[in-house]
């Protein structure tokens, strides 16, 4: 059997969540480690990423010492690359991993906002163990905070606030539960799409100017884009000088894309329709 065939045959018996043992044979450039797994001594197939070492306590250099025998949990198997990705954090924090692995998509979790960072919001969950490093086991990315546009996450949540969220996935890299706060609220765009067809004329408020057009809030929590080409009949390079944030505009809905979650609007077409009505009268 070829070496590639032997590798594929060996990897075929390994599943995500299995525990694999072996010996660290080298530290990689990314500050992870290569591991020769038990049962396949010819070359290292195991790979520990830089974020997959235990948190706290033992130093990274000690945890990834060449010659150290380790037992780690499998987080991914890649037969094409001939690689088993391993997590020492999983075996280093078994209670946390057991809790996170027991969660299922759609589970509803409650907790308290523990910290608001520049990259997301940590939530200390009511159930399960504390995180050994982060302020909370739960984590909400900014897009999952709200269906509505916001400038600052503190406009949506505050530290100490009680929240109820939907579980999205187990982030094995950081040992945290990815959560969605917005999933617990009605989706305003879906409701808008259900009752609004292309061709409808609406009034809305300009919320933002961008180089290629303006965003207009046409319903509570729903913003649409008026492209420059649909803003005015005169050719302009920017919306500056044509409209300002806060202006009220009459626009026509030209498209509602549920999949991309976008609403396209036209100020020109709304004006054309209004003039036709006046002319018809």
C-alpha positions in Angstrom: 0.0 0.0 0.0 1.3 3.5 -0.9 2.1 6.0 1.9 -0.9 8.1 0.8 -3.2 5.0 1.0 -1.8 4.1 4.4 -2.5 7.6 5.7 -6.1 7.6 4.3 -6.7 4.2 5.8 -5.5 5.3 9.2 -7.5 8.6 9.1 -10.6 6.7 8.1 -10.8 5.3 11.6 -10.6 8.7 13.3 -13.7 10.8 14.1 -14.2 14.3 15.4 -14.5 14.1 19.1 -12.2 11.1 19.5 -9.2 11.2 21.8 -5.9 10.5 20.2 -2.5 10.1 21.9 1.0 10.6 20.6 4.3 12.4 21.0 5.1 15.9 20.0 7.9 15.9 17.5 8.2 19.6 16.6 6.9 23.1 17.1 5.6 24.7 13.9 6.2 28.2 12.6 2.7 29.2 13.7 3.6 28.2 17.2 1.6 25.0 17.1 3.0 21.5 17.2 3.3 18.4 15.1 2.4 15.1 16.7 3.3 11.5 15.8 0.1 9.6 16.6 -0.1 6.2 18.2 -0.6 3.6 15.5 1.1 5.6 12.7 4.8 6.1 13.7 6.2 6.8 10.2 5.4 10.5 10.2 3.5 13.1 12.2 -0.2 13.3 11.2 -1.4 15.3 14.3 -1.4 19.1 14.3 -2.0 21.3 17.4 -2.9 24.9 16.5 -1.5 27.9 18.4 -4.9 28.4 20.0 -5.5 24.7 20.9 -3.2 24.5 23.9 -4.6 24.6 27.5 -5.3 28.1 28.9 -3.8 29.2 32.1 -1.4 27.2 34.3 1.2 25.4 32.2 3.1 27.7 29.8 2.8 27.2 26.0 6.5 26.2 25.7 6.0 23.5 28.4 2.7 22.3 26.9 4.3 21.9 23.4 7.6 20.5 24.5 9.2 18.2 22.0 9.2 14.6 23.2 6.1 15.2 25.5 3.5 12.6 25.3 0.0 14.1 25.0 -3.7 13.1 24.7 -5.8 15.5 22.7 -9.3 15.7 21.2 -9.8 15.5 17.5 -11.5 18.7 16.2 -11.1 18.0 12.4 -9.8 15.2 10.1 -8.5 16.2 6.6 -7.7 13.1 4.5 -6.6 15.3 1.6 -3.9 17.0 3.6 -3.2 13.9 5.7 -3.8 15.8 8.9 -5.7 15.4 12.2 -6.3 18.6 14.0 -6.0 18.3 17.8 -7.0 20.3 20.8 -5.1 20.1 24.1 -7.5 22.7 25.4 -10.3 20.1 25.2 -8.5 17.6 27.3 -7.1 20.3 29.6 -10.6 21.6 30.4 -12.9 18.5 30.2 -15.8 20.0 32.1 -16.1 23.0 29.8 -15.8 20.8 26.7 -18.4 18.4 27.9 -20.8 21.2 28.5 -20.2 22.8 25.1 -20.5 19.5 23.3 -23.8 18.8 24.9 -25.4 22.0 23.4 -27.5 21.7 20.2 -28.3 24.2 17.5 -31.3 26.2 18.6 -30.9 25.7 22.3 -31.9 28.7 24.3 -29.3 29.9 26.9 -29.7 32.6 29.5 -26.9 34.6 31.1 -25.5 38.1 32.0 -23.5 40.4 29.7 -20.0 40.1 31.3 -18.0 42.3 28.9 -18.3 44.4 25.7 -15.2 44.3 23.6 -14.2 45.7 20.2 -14.8 42.3 18.6 -18.0 41.1 20.4 -19.8 40.6 23.6 -19.1 38.0 26.3 -21.9 36.4 28.2 -21.6 34.6 31.5 -24.0 31.8 31.2 -26.3 30.7 34.0 -25.5 27.0 33.4 -22.2 25.3 32.8 -18.7 26.1 34.1 -16.9 29.4 33.9 -14.4 30.0 31.2 -10.8 29.7 32.4 -9.7 32.8 30.4 -12.6 34.8 29.0 -15.2 36.7 31.1 -17.9 34.3 29.9 -18.4 31.1 28.0 -21.0 32.7 25.7 -20.0 35.0 22.9 -22.1 37.2 20.6 -20.5 38.7 17.4 -21.8 42.1 16.5 -24.0 40.9 13.6 -25.8 38.6 16.0 -26.6 41.3 18.5 -29.5 42.9 16.6 -31.4 42.9 13.3 -31.2 46.7 13.4 -28.2 48.8 12.5 -26.3 50.3 15.4 -23.2 52.4 15.8 -22.1 51.1 19.2 -22.9 47.7 20.8 -23.7 49.5 24.0 -26.7 50.8 22.2 -28.0 47.3 22.2 -26.7 45.7 25.5 -24.9 46.8 28.6 -22.7 45.1 31.1 -24.8 43.4 33.8 -27.8 43.1 31.5 -29.7 39.8 31.5 -30.0 38.3 28.0 -31.6 35.2 26.5 -29.9 33.9 23.3 -30.0 31.1 20.8 -27.0 28.7 20.6 -25.4 28.8 17.1 -22.3 26.7 17.4 -19.4 25.4 19.6 -16.3 27.4 18.8 -13.6 24.8 19.5 -10.8 27.3 18.9 -11.8 29.5 21.8 -13.8 27.0 23.8 -17.0 29.1 23.8 -20.6 29.0 22.8 -21.4 31.3 19.9 -24.8 32.9 20.5 -27.4 35.0 18.8 -29.4 37.6 20.6 -31.2 38.8 17.4 -32.5 35.3 16.8 -34.8 35.8 19.8 -36.4 38.8 18.1 -38.7 39.0 15.1 -36.7 39.6 11.8 -37.9 43.0 10.6 -36.6 42.5 7.1 -38.6 39.2 6.7 -41.8 40.9 7.9 -41.1 43.8 5.5 -40.5 41.4 2.6 -43.8 39.5 3.4 -45.8 42.7 3.0 -43.9 44.7 0.4 -43.6 44.1 -3.3 -41.4 45.8 -5.9 -43.0 48.9 -7.1 -44.3 50.1 -3.8 -43.6 53.8 -3.0 -42.6 54.6 0.6 -41.3 57.5 2.7 -38.1 57.1 4.6 -35.3 58.8 6.4 -31.7 59.0 5.2 -29.5 57.2 7.8 -26.1 57.1 6.1 -24.2 58.5 3.1 -21.7 56.2 1.3 -19.7 56.8 -1.8 -22.0 54.8 -4.0 -25.4 56.0 -2.6 -27.5 56.5 0.5 -29.2 54.3 3.0 -32.8 55.0 3.8 -34.8 53.6 6.7 -38.1 52.6 5.1 -39.5 50.6 8.1 -38.5 50.1 11.7 -35.2 48.3 11.5 -35.2 48.0 7.7 -32.8 50.1 5.6 -32.5 50.1 1.8 -29.9 51.4 -0.6 -30.6 54.2 -3.1 -27.7 53.8 -5.5 -26.3 57.0 -7.0 -27.8 56.1 -10.3 -31.2 56.0 -8.7 -30.8 59.1 -6.5 -31.0 61.9 -9.1 -31.4 62.3 -12.8 -28.3 64.5 -12.9 -25.0 62.6 -12.9 -23.3 62.9 -9.5 -20.1 61.3 -8.1 -21.1 61.4 -4.5 -24.4 61.9 -2.6 -23.0 64.9 -0.8 -24.9 68.0 -1.7 -27.9 66.0 -3.0 -29.2 64.8 0.4 -28.2 64.8 4.0 -28.5 62.4 6.9 -32.0 63.0 8.4 -33.6 64.0 5.1 -37.0 62.5 4.4 -37.2 60.9 0.9 -39.9 59.4 -1.2 -38.5 56.2 -2.8 -39.7 53.2 -4.7 -38.8 49.6 -3.7 -37.2 48.0 -6.7 -36.1 44.7 -5.1 -36.1 42.9 -1.8 -33.5 40.1 -1.7 -34.3 37.8 1.2 -31.1 35.7 0.8 -28.7 38.6 0.7 -30.9 40.6 3.1 -30.8 43.7 1.0 -33.5 46.2 -0.1 -32.9 48.2 -3.3 -34.6 51.6 -3.7 -35.1 54.3 -6.3 -35.8 58.0 -5.7 -35.9 58.7 -9.5 -38.6 56.1 -10.2 -40.7 57.3 -7.2 -40.7 60.8 -8.7 -41.5 59.6 -12.2 -44.5 57.7 -10.9 -45.7 60.8 -8.9 -45.4 63.0 -12.0 -47.3 60.5 -14.1 -50.1 60.5 -11.6 -50.2 64.3 -11.6 -50.1 64.4 -15.4 -52.9 61.8 -15.5 -55.1 64.0 -13.3 
